[in-house]
């Protein structure tokens, strides 16, 4: 079926992307899935990420950008290339450019959050 093929293609791209990506429930903000790039960047195990909210991962969300993004999304604005510094558990600060899209999987709507590490460019 075409929908199943489409979802398989999406997950192949999601899991193999060089950008850090996660899928989040827009109401609870719980992380439903995270790709290997994000797991590696956050220096966490995947099971430490899934089912949690971003702020519960033991990382510091610097400059309150996460709250700003949520406000933008709830007011219907598009989020593209939003500069978003994060301090991970090791103390390292990673500068991301974050974009958020709405996606539909099996009839449910989710946030697809894509984060590109721009730390070395700064």
C-alpha positions as protocol buffer text, in pm:
chain_id: "A"
residue {
  index: 1
  type: UNK
  ca { x: 0 y: 0 z: 0 }
}
residue {
  index: 2
  type: UNK
  ca { x: 126 y: 351 z: -88 }
}
residue {
  index: 3
  type: UNK
  ca { x: 96 y: 491 z: 263 }
}
residue {
  index: 4
  type: UNK
  ca { x: 307 y: 211 z: 409 }
}
residue {
  index: 5
  type: UNK
  ca { x: 574 y: 263 z: 141 }
}
residue {
  index: 6
  type: UNK
  ca { x: 571 y: 636 z: 210 }
}
residue {
  index: 7
  type: UNK
  ca { x: 618 y: 579 z: 586 }
}
residue {
  index: 8
  type: UNK
  ca { x: 902 y: 333 z: 518 }
}
residue {
  index: 9
  type: UNK
  ca { x: 1076 y: 595 z: 301 }
}
residue {
  index: 10
  type: UNK
  ca { x: 1026 y: 859 z: 569 }
}
residue {
  index: 11
  type: UNK
  ca { x: 1175 y: 639 z: 841 }
}
residue {
  index: 12
  type: UNK
  ca { x: 1470 y: 550 z: 619 }
}
residue {
  index: 13
  type: UNK
  ca { x: 1543 y: 921 z: 569 }
}
residue {
  index: 14
  type: UNK
  ca { x: 1478 y: 996 z: 938 }
}
residue {
  index: 15
  type: UNK
  ca { x: 1710 y: 724 z: 1066 }
}
residue {
  index: 16
  type: UNK
  ca { x: 1992 y: 796 z: 819 }
}
residue {
  index: 17
  type: UNK
  ca { x: 1986 y: 1176 z: 824 }
}
residue {
  index: 18
  type: UNK
  ca { x: 2308 y: 1361 z: 914 }
}
residue {
  index: 19
  type: UNK
  ca { x: 2086 y: 1612 z: 1097 }
}
residue {
  index: 20
  type: UNK
  ca { x: 1963 y: 1541 z: 1451 }
}
residue {
  index: 21
  type: UNK
  ca { x: 1590 y: 1464 z: 1438 }
}
residue {
  index: 22
  type: UNK
  ca { x: 1313 y: 1376 z: 1677 }
}
residue {
  index: 23
  type: UNK
  ca { x: 941 y: 1314 z: 1659 }
}
residue {
  index: 24
  type: UNK
  ca { x: 739 y: 1466 z: 1941 }
}
residue {
  index: 25
  type: UNK
  ca { x: 376 y: 1462 z: 2045 }
}
residue {
  index: 26
  type: UNK
  ca { x: 251 y: 1822 z: 2001 }
}
residue {
  index: 27
  type: UNK
  ca { x: 24 y: 1809 z: 2308 }
}
residue {
  index: 28
  type: UNK
  ca { x: 240 y: 1637 z: 2572 }
}
residue {
  index: 29
  type: UNK
  ca { x: 573 y: 1723 z: 2402 }
}
residue {
  index: 30
  type: UNK
  ca { x: 689 y: 1368 z: 2480 }
}
residue {
  index: 31
  type: UNK
  ca { x: 957 y: 1242 z: 2243 }
}
residue {
  index: 32
  type: UNK
  ca { x: 818 y: 952 z: 2042 }
}
residue {
  index: 33
  type: UNK
  ca { x: 1133 y: 875 z: 1841 }
}
residue {
  index: 34
  type: UNK
  ca { x: 1486 y: 1009 z: 1793 }
}
residue {
  index: 35
  type: UNK
  ca { x: 1735 y: 933 z: 1520 }
}
residue {
  index: 36
  type: UNK
  ca { x: 2087 y: 803 z: 1584 }
}
residue {
  index: 37
  type: UNK
  ca { x: 2243 y: 1142 z: 1506 }
}
residue {
  index: 38
  type: UNK
  ca { x: 2050 y: 1303 z: 1794 }
}
residue {
  index: 39
  type: UNK
  ca { x: 2130 y: 1015 z: 2029 }
}
residue {
  index: 40
  type: UNK
  ca { x: 2500 y: 1057 z: 1943 }
}
residue {
  index: 41
  type: UNK
  ca { x: 2497 y: 1439 z: 1978 }
}
residue {
  index: 42
  type: UNK
  ca { x: 2330 y: 1425 z: 2320 }
}
residue {
  index: 43
  type: UNK
  ca { x: 2563 y: 1141 z: 2425 }
}
residue {
  index: 44
  type: UNK
  ca { x: 2265 y: 947 z: 2558 }
}
residue {
  index: 45
  type: UNK
  ca { x: 2109 y: 609 z: 2500 }
}
residue {
  index: 46
  type: UNK
  ca { x: 1794 y: 607 z: 2288 }
}
residue {
  index: 47
  type: UNK
  ca { x: 1593 y: 460 z: 2577 }
}
residue {
  index: 48
  type: UNK
  ca { x: 1696 y: 764 z: 2788 }
}
residue {
  index: 49
  type: UNK
  ca { x: 1531 y: 992 z: 2531 }
}
residue {
  index: 50
  type: UNK
  ca { x: 1212 y: 817 z: 2416 }
}
residue {
  index: 51
  type: UNK
  ca { x: 906 y: 894 z: 2628 }
}
residue {
  index: 52
  type: UNK
  ca { x: 1058 y: 1202 z: 2787 }
}
residue {
  index: 53
  type: UNK
  ca { x: 1024 y: 1574 z: 2726 }
}
residue {
  index: 54
  type: UNK
  ca { x: 1328 y: 1762 z: 2595 }
}
residue {
  index: 55
  type: UNK
  ca { x: 1368 y: 1947 z: 2924 }
}
residue {
  index: 56
  type: UNK
  ca { x: 1375 y: 1615 z: 3114 }
}
residue {
  index: 57
  type: UNK
  ca { x: 1687 y: 1484 z: 2937 }
}
residue {
  index: 58
  type: UNK
  ca { x: 1943 y: 1640 z: 3171 }
}
residue {
  index: 59
  type: UNK
  ca { x: 2042 y: 1905 z: 2917 }
}
residue {
  index: 60
  type: UNK
  ca { x: 2036 y: 2279 z: 2963 }
}
residue {
  index: 61
  type: UNK
  ca { x: 1821 y: 2461 z: 2709 }
}
residue {
  index: 62
  type: UNK
  ca { x: 2005 y: 2793 z: 2698 }
}
residue {
  index: 63
  type: UNK
  ca { x: 1839 y: 3131 z: 2629 }
}
residue {
  index: 64
  type: UNK
  ca { x: 1484 y: 2987 z: 2670 }
}
residue {
  index: 65
  type: UNK
  ca { x: 1464 y: 2913 z: 2296 }
}
residue {
  index: 66
  type: UNK
  ca { x: 1249 y: 2603 z: 2353 }
}
residue {
  index: 67
  type: UNK
  ca { x: 973 y: 2810 z: 2516 }
}
residue {
  index: 68
  type: UNK
  ca { x: 999 y: 3058 z: 2228 }
}
residue {
  index: 69
  type: UNK
  ca { x: 958 y: 2778 z: 1973 }
}
residue {
  index: 70
  type: UNK
  ca { x: 655 y: 2634 z: 2153 }
}
residue {
  index: 71
  type: UNK
  ca { x: 494 y: 2981 z: 2163 }
}
residue {
  index: 72
  type: UNK
  ca { x: 561 y: 3025 z: 1790 }
}
residue {
  index: 73
  type: UNK
  ca { x: 408 y: 2686 z: 1706 }
}
residue {
  index: 74
  type: UNK
  ca { x: 98 y: 2737 z: 1922 }
}
residue {
  index: 75
  type: UNK
  ca { x: 39 y: 3074 z: 1756 }
}
residue {
  index: 76
  type: UNK
  ca { x: 54 y: 2910 z: 1412 }
}
residue {
  index: 77
  type: UNK
  ca { x: 395 y: 3041 z: 1309 }
}
residue {
  index: 78
  type: UNK
  ca { x: 649 y: 2837 z: 1116 }
}
residue {
  index: 79
  type: UNK
  ca { x: 983 y: 2761 z: 1284 }
}
residue {
  index: 80
  type: UNK
  ca { x: 1282 y: 2765 z: 1050 }
}
residue {
  index: 81
  type: UNK
  ca { x: 1653 y: 2785 z: 1136 }
}
residue {
  index: 82
  type: UNK
  ca { x: 1596 y: 2905 z: 1491 }
}
residue {
  index: 83
  type: UNK
  ca { x: 1933 y: 2933 z: 1668 }
}
residue {
  index: 84
  type: UNK
  ca { x: 1919 y: 2707 z: 1972 }
}
residue {
  index: 85
  type: UNK
  ca { x: 2216 y: 2650 z: 2205 }
}
residue {
  index: 86
  type: UNK
  ca { x: 2209 y: 2345 z: 2432 }
}
residue {
  index: 87
  type: UNK
  ca { x: 2446 y: 2235 z: 2710 }
}
residue {
  index: 88
  type: UNK
  ca { x: 2457 y: 1855 z: 2715 }
}
residue {
  index: 89
  type: UNK
  ca { x: 2533 y: 1637 z: 3019 }
}
residue {
  index: 90
  type: UNK
  ca { x: 2911 y: 1656 z: 2962 }
}
residue {
  index: 91
  type: UNK
  ca { x: 2900 y: 2038 z: 2987 }
}
residue {
  index: 92
  type: UNK
  ca { x: 2967 y: 2085 z: 2616 }
}
residue {
  index: 93
  type: UNK
  ca { x: 2757 y: 2354 z: 2445 }
}
residue {
  index: 94
  type: UNK
  ca { x: 2618 y: 2267 z: 2103 }
}
residue {
  index: 95
  type: UNK
  ca { x: 2468 y: 2537 z: 1882 }
}
residue {
  index: 96
  type: UNK
  ca { x: 2182 y: 2404 z: 1671 }
}
residue {
  index: 97
  type: UNK
  ca { x: 1968 y: 2555 z: 1399 }
}
residue {
  index: 98
  type: UNK
  ca { x: 1623 y: 2411 z: 1470 }
}
residue {
  index: 99
  type: UNK
  ca { x: 1329 y: 2375 z: 1233 }
}
residue {
  index: 100
  type: UNK
  ca { x: 992 y: 2222 z: 1316 }
}
residue {
  index: 101
  type: UNK
  ca { x: 734 y: 2070 z: 1085 }
}
residue {
  index: 102
  type: UNK
  ca { x: 400 y: 1902 z: 1144 }
}
residue {
  index: 103
  type: UNK
  ca { x: 388 y: 1547 z: 1011 }
}
residue {
  index: 104
  type: UNK
  ca { x: 116 y: 1285 z: 1006 }
}
residue {
  index: 105
  type: UNK
  ca { x: 196 y: 922 z: 1087 }
}
residue {
  index: 106
  type: UNK
  ca { x: -77 y: 657 z: 1095 }
}
residue {
  index: 107
  type: UNK
  ca { x: -340 y: 930 z: 1122 }
}
residue {
  index: 108
  type: UNK
  ca { x: -179 y: 1117 z: 1412 }
}
residue {
  index: 109
  type: UNK
  ca { x: -10 y: 1457 z: 1396 }
}
residue {
  index: 110
  type: UNK
  ca { x: 339 y: 1504 z: 1541 }
}
residue {
  index: 111
  type: UNK
  ca { x: 619 y: 1759 z: 1547 }
}
residue {
  index: 112
  type: UNK
  ca { x: 921 y: 1667 z: 1339 }
}
residue {
  index: 113
  type: UNK
  ca { x: 1207 y: 1861 z: 1494 }
}
residue {
  index: 114
  type: UNK
  ca { x: 1526 y: 1887 z: 1289 }
}
residue {
  index: 115
  type: UNK
  ca { x: 1843 y: 2029 z: 1443 }
}
residue {
  index: 116
  type: UNK
  ca { x: 2162 y: 2101 z: 1250 }
}
residue {
  index: 117
  type: UNK
  ca { x: 2481 y: 2142 z: 1455 }
}
residue {
  index: 118
  type: UNK
  ca { x: 2644 y: 2475 z: 1362 }
}
residue {
  index: 119
  type: UNK
  ca { x: 2890 y: 2484 z: 1654 }
}
residue {
  index: 120
  type: UNK
  ca { x: 3200 y: 2463 z: 1433 }
}
residue {
  index: 121
  type: UNK
  ca { x: 3073 y: 2741 z: 1211 }
}
residue {
  index: 122
  type: UNK
  ca { x: 3063 y: 2992 z: 1496 }
}
